[in-house]
């Protein structure tokens, strides 16, 4: 049995992608727009994930990125279970309610 060529090409492209490209492809596939704040959190996740966090000035950035990463996880989970309502953006002051398709940290259209 030989799978269709398109399936082979898709599998090969997945195997040649880096971790971030795979994640972005996943978000695109589920139709979840990722904003700049969430992108920054994904880029910054490597240090804490591997236990190389350093105390001091970077601690505030770790907290900010952690909130963004948790918010992105919540948005992803909500999308996967078919939820279509609002979520709490824990990256913005006051934790505004936003439509699920609106990325976290997008200041211009936040609803309280």
C-alpha positions in Angstrom: 0.0 0.0 0.0 1.4 3.4 -1.0 -0.2 6.4 0.5 -1.2 9.3 -1.8 1.8 11.5 -2.8 0.2 14.5 -1.1 0.3 12.7 2.2 3.9 11.8 1.8 4.8 15.4 0.9 2.8 16.7 3.9 4.6 14.2 6.2 8.0 15.2 4.8 7.3 18.9 5.2 6.3 18.4 8.9 9.5 16.4 9.6 11.6 19.3 8.2 9.9 22.0 10.1 11.3 23.3 13.3 9.3 23.4 16.5 7.9 26.9 16.1 6.9 26.3 12.5 5.0 23.2 13.6 3.2 25.2 16.3 2.3 28.0 13.8 1.1 25.5 11.3 -1.1 24.0 14.0 -2.6 27.4 14.9 -3.3 28.1 11.3 -5.0 24.8 10.8 -7.4 25.4 13.7 -7.9 29.0 12.6 -6.4 30.7 15.7 -4.7 34.1 15.0 -1.7 34.6 17.3 -0.7 38.1 18.2 2.6 39.8 18.9 2.4 39.3 22.7 1.7 35.6 22.3 4.5 35.2 19.7 7.0 36.9 22.1 5.9 34.4 24.8 6.5 31.5 22.5 10.0 32.7 21.6 10.8 33.3 25.3 9.6 29.9 26.5 12.9 28.1 25.9 14.7 29.6 28.9 12.2 28.7 31.6 11.3 25.4 30.0 14.9 24.3 30.3 15.5 25.6 33.8 17.8 28.4 32.9 15.8 31.2 34.4 17.9 33.8 36.2 16.5 35.9 39.0 16.6 39.7 38.8 15.6 42.0 36.0 14.3 39.2 33.8 11.7 38.0 36.4 9.1 40.5 35.3 9.5 39.4 31.7 9.1 35.8 32.8 5.8 36.6 34.5 4.5 38.6 31.5 5.4 35.8 29.1 3.9 33.2 31.4 0.6 35.0 31.5 0.7 35.3 27.7 1.5 31.6 27.3 -1.2 30.5 29.6 -3.7 32.8 27.8 -2.6 31.3 24.5 -3.1 27.8 25.9 -6.6 28.7 27.1 -7.5 30.2 23.7 -6.2 27.0 22.0 -8.1 24.7 24.3 -11.3 26.8 23.9 -11.0 26.7 20.1 -10.4 22.9 20.1 -13.6 22.2 22.1 -15.6 24.4 19.8 -16.2 27.3 22.1 -17.1 30.5 20.2 -17.5 33.1 23.0 -15.2 35.5 24.8 -12.1 34.8 26.9 -10.2 36.7 29.5 -7.1 38.3 28.2 -4.7 38.0 31.2 -2.0 39.8 29.3 -3.7 43.2 29.4 -4.4 45.5 32.3 -7.8 44.7 33.9 -8.1 41.3 32.2 -10.5 42.5 29.5 -12.9 40.1 27.8 -12.1 39.5 24.1 -13.6 37.5 21.2 -11.8 34.2 20.9 -10.5 35.2 17.4 -8.9 38.3 18.8 -5.3 37.7 19.9 -4.2 38.6 23.5 -2.6 41.9 24.0 -4.4 43.7 21.2 -5.1 47.0 23.0 -7.2 48.8 20.4 -10.4 46.8 20.7 -10.5 45.5 24.2 -14.0 45.2 25.8 -14.4 45.5 29.6 
